[in-house]
Amino acid sequence: MDCRSTAEVAMSAATEASWRTRASGGRLRKQSRQLQIEVNQVWNFANATSYKAARPFAGKPKWLTAFDLDKLTAGASKCFDRIGSETIQRVNAEFATRRKQCSRAKLKWRVSRGSRRSLGWIPFKAAQLKRKGKSLRFAGKAFRVFERELLEDVKWKCGCFAQDSVGDWWLCLPVAVEAAQQVAPKKEVGIDLGLEHIATTSNGEKLLSRHFYRNIENKIAAAQRLGHKRQAKRLHRTAARRRKEALHRFSTKLVKEYQNIVIGDVSSRKLVKTRMAKSVLDAGWGILKTQLQYKGQQAGRRVSIVNERNTTRACNDCKALTGPSGIDMLVVRTWVCSACGVTHDRDVNSARNMLSAGRSPPSVSGNEPSVSDAPPSQTSSRCEARNSALKAAA
């Protein structure tokens, strides 16, 4: 469960970040089952109650807010052995937020037992997690965490314990950190997404496809055939971590170097229905877009998503549609424009066309449901004002 978010931004230009620390398994694992069962009961109560209020048999429907759920669950902590009123309120707040995001009257139930058991999730408020020497204390139990130095001299806010598919527990704490605000050394860049190269910039930089999943696909298949489910889950987690690490490094580099970032609207959801599904999922295009958007908001950059139609066919110099087209011509990586005679690298040419489209966005929509610019946050607005002042001073 990834808690990285672009949450509220403080007026002191501090942004919301999240640090994840792996919790030691001993004491937390012993009480985790009962804790997550009680949390699931609160979630399911909020789900059932909100659905009855939104779809009543008679009367006017009402969408219950977190405050309404808190009033309905007042005094419920007496019925539980482990969780208190603070955890119940955090569950209600999270449920109300997720239901509003999904625009649904009822969400999925949280299952506590069986093969379809939901992954563990235990939210808490900041006051519930206390320091105790070199350990942390929660729900009457003290436990140690790895990478404890990350939590020294840090004031955290409400967080949660989250369990991954392998069964390991993670402590997720959002903390306020000072955001570095400065003008990017370079003006703009276009990005083309692909399979052989996950991303290619208009300046010729390329992020090679490391085949994060394909390299260990045979090991995963062998573990599944032998019935080693836990080993297969560990291999899947290894592939996901490799993918995120490579994409984080690439996206951070782009955000630090360029002020305006333009990326194509290639649709992963449509391509996963084709024979290229494994390669598309292994590339992680959606993860890269999400990282560029929230990192760009925090750093005051402009991240645009444009229509990529005909970007590989059109010549970047003369705009003539002389390039290779069709699925059978995907093997052609370099081509010569028959109109002007310029030799093009297919991916670099496409990235340059996207950069040109980003300067004057087209009026038609492409693959993605929304091709507009990412909405600027409070941080980006202040960064743009500060950047203008820095340029004027220079």
N, C-alpha and C positions, 0 to 999 in steps of 0.2 A: 504494500500500500504506500503509494508515494504521496507525501504531504507537501510536496513543493507547490507553492501557490503564489498568486499575485493578489494577496489580500489587501486590507486597508493600509494606506500609506500614512504614516505620522507626519505632522506638520514640520517636524525637524528633519525632513528628507530621509528618514529611516524607512527602509522597505521591509516587507515581511519575507523572511527566508525560513527554511526549515532544516534542522539537523536531525539525522536519524542515527540512533545509537542502538546497537544490538544488545539486548538485555540478557543477562546470564540466566540459564534455563532452570536451575535448581528450584529455588523457592517460588519463583513466579509461575513455573509450570504446574506446581502442586495446587495452587489456588486459581489458576487461570480458567479451568473448566467451569467451576462454580460461578466465577465472575462473569464469564461470557454467557453462561446460561441465563443469569439474571438480567444482563444487558439485553439479550435477545427477547426476553419476556417483556421488558419495557418497550422495546421497539415494536413488537407485534401488537401490544396494547395500543400504542399510538397509531399504528397502521389501521387496525380494526376500527378504532374510535373515529379517526379522521374520515375513513371511508363511509361510515354510517352517517356522519354529519354532512358529507358532501353529496351522498346519495340517499336521502331520507325517504321513508315510505310516504310521509306526508309533511307538509310544511316547506319552508324556504331552505334551500341548501346553504351550507356555510363551510368555508374552508378554515379549519382550525389553525391558529398560529401557534408558535412555540409558547407564548404566554398563556393561551387557552389550555394547551396540554399540561403546562406546569400547574395550573389551578386544578385540573382534573386528577393529577397524580400527587396532589399535596397529601402528605402523611403516608405515602406508599412505602417509604423507607423502612417502616416498621415490619413490613411483610418480607423483607429481604435480610439475609444474614451478612452479606459482604458489601454491597454497594450502598451508598448514601444518597441524600437528596441532591447533592451536587452532580453526581454521575447521572441521575435520572433527568435532571434539567439539561445536561449536555446531550443526552440521547434525544430528548424532545427537540432541542434546537437543531441538531443535525438532521433529524427526520424532516422537520419543517423546511429546512434549506434544500434537501434533496428532492422533496416532493415538488417544491416550487420550480426547481431547475428542470425536472422531468415533465412538469405540467400534467401530472397524473393524479387521480383521486386515490389510488392505492399503489404502493410499491411492493417489492418482493418480500416475502416473509423470511425471517432469519431462522434457519434450522439449527437446532442444538445437537442433534444426534443423527447417527446413520451415515450412509455413504455420501449423501448430499449435504453434509454438515457445512454450514457457513464458516468462513474463516473467522478466527477470533478478532474481536474489536472491542476495546474497553476505553471509552473516552473519560476524561477527567478535567477538572478545573485546575488552575495554577496552584491554588492553595492546598490541593490534595496531595501533590507530590512535593515532599520535603527532603531536605538534605539531612544526612545523618553520618557525619564523618566522611569516610570515603564511599559511602553507599547512599542510596536513595530509599525513601520510605513511602509506601503507598498501601492503603487498605490494611494497615496494621502490620505489614511485613516489610522488612528491609532486604534490598537486593543490590548487587553490584552490576555495573555496565561496562562494556568495552569502550575504549576511547573516552575515558572519563575526563581527560583534559579539555575536551570540547565544551564541557558544562561548567568549567571554572569561571567564576565572576560573571555569570550570565543569568539574566532574569528572563524566565520563560513565561509563556502564556498558556492558555488551555491547550492540551494536546491529547494523545491517546496511545495506548498499546495496540499494536497491529500484528497479526500473524500472517506469514506468507504461506504459500502452498506446500513448502517443505515442512512446516511446523515450527520454524523459528519465530521468536517474538522480537518485535522492534519497538523501541521507544521513540515516538515522533513528537518533537518539541519545536513549535514555531518561535523564533526569537527575532528581535529587532536588531538589524545591523545597519551601519552607516553606508549609504550608497555613494559610490564614486561617480561624480558627474563631471564630464569633460567632453570637449569637442572631439569627434572621431577624426583621425588623421586623413582618412580618405572619404570621398564624397558619396559614392554609390556603387552598387554591385548587383548583378543579376544572377540567379541561381536556376540551373536546369537539373531536374531530378531524373535519375535513370537506374538501371540495374547493374551494369558492369561497373559504372561509377555512381555511387549513391547520389552525389551532388557534384556539379561542375559549375564554377563561377565564370562570369564574363571575362575575368582576367586570366583564365586558364588554370586556376587551382582546382584540384580534383580530390574528392574523398573516395578512395578506393573501397570497393565492396569486399569486406573481409569474410563474407559468408559465415556470419556468426553462428547460424544454426546448421547450415549445410555441412560444416566441418565436423560436427559431432552428431550428425543425423544417424549414422550407423551405430554409434554407441548408445544413443537413445533407443533405437529400435531393438538392439540386443538386450538392454535392460528391461524393456517392456515385455519381450518374449519370455524372459526368465522370471517375470513376475516381480522384479525389483522396482516397485513403484516409487519408492523414496529416492533411489538413485536416479531414475529418469527425471524426477522433479528437480533434483539438484542440477542435472545437466541443462534442463530448460532454463533454470535460474542463471546458470553460467552464461548461456547464450544471451539472455536478456541484459545481463550486466555488461557484457562486452559491447553490445549494441548501444546501450545508453552512454557508456564511457566514450566511445568514438564520436557519437553525435553531440555529446556535451562539449567535447574539446573543439569540434568543428564550429558549432554554433557560437560558442564563447569567443572564438577567434574572429568570426565575422562581425559580431556585435561590437567588439573592441576596435575594429579597424574601419568599419563603414558606418556612415550616418544614415544612408537610405538603402534598404535591402528589399529586393523584388524577387519573388519566387513564384513558380508556376502553380496552377491549380489542378495538377494531376490528381485523379481520384483513385485512392487505394481501394475503396469499397467496390468499385467497378472492376478493377483489374484482378482482384482476388477471386473473381468468378471465372477467370480464364486459366489457361494452362501455365501461366506465369505466377500463380498464386503464391507458391513457396518463396520465390525470389522477391516478390513484392512485399510480403510480410517480413522477410528477413532484412529488407532494406530499411524499414522504419521511417517512411516518409512523413507519416502523421506525427511521429515523435519529434522529428526535426522541425516541422512547421510550428508545433506547439512551443518548443524551446525558443525558437527565434522570436515568437510573438511575446512571450512573457519576459524574456531577457531584454528584448527591444523596448518594452514598456518601462522596465525598471531603469534602463540606461538612457532613456530619452531618444531612442532611435525610431525611425519610421519603417515599418514592415508592411509591405504591400503584397497582395495576392492577385495575380493577373491571369487572364485567359491565355492558355498556351497553344491555342489553335494555330496551325501552320507555322509555328516558330521553328520547327526543324526543316521545313521546306523552303521558307523564305530566305533569300540572301540578305545578309545584314547590310551589305553595301548598296545594292540596287533595288532590294525588296522584291525581286522577281521570284516566282514560285518554281524554281528549277531544281530543288533538292529532291532526294529520294523520299518516296511515300509508300505506305502500306506496311503490313507486318512482315512480308517477305524481304523488304529492303532494310530491315533493322540491322542487318549484318554490315551495312555500308556505314562506316564511321567517318570517312573523309570523302568529300565530293567537290567538284569544280563547277562553279556557276557558269552555265552556258551563255548567259547574257553579258556578264562583265569579266569573266575569266578568273575570278578570285577563288583560291583554294580555301575551303572551310573545314574545320573540325566540327562534326555534327553537333556535339554537346555544347561547345563554346559558342558556336553560331546561335544555337537556340537560347542560351543564356543572355547573349547580347540583344537578341530580339525581345526577350522578356524585359530587359532593362529599358529598351526603347518604349515598350508598351507601358511600363510603369511610369514613365514621364508623362504620357497622355493615355490614361486608362481607356480601354474600349467600352462601347456602350452595350455590348452583348455579354451575357453570362456564359461561363464555361462549365467545367465539370463539377466544381464544388457548389454547394447551395448559396454561398456568399463569396463574392470576389472583391468586396470592399476592403479598405484599409482596416487594420486592426485598430479598435477604438483606443485613443490615447488615454493613459491614466493620469492621475494628478502628478505623478513623478515626471512623466514625459512632458507635460505642459510646463512644469517648472524648469525642466532641463532645456526645453526649447527657448524659454525666456532667458535663461542663464547663458546658453550658447550664443544667442544674439548679442548679449551684452559683452561676452568675451570676444566675439568677432569685431564688434565696434571698438572695443578697447585696443585690439591688435591693429 
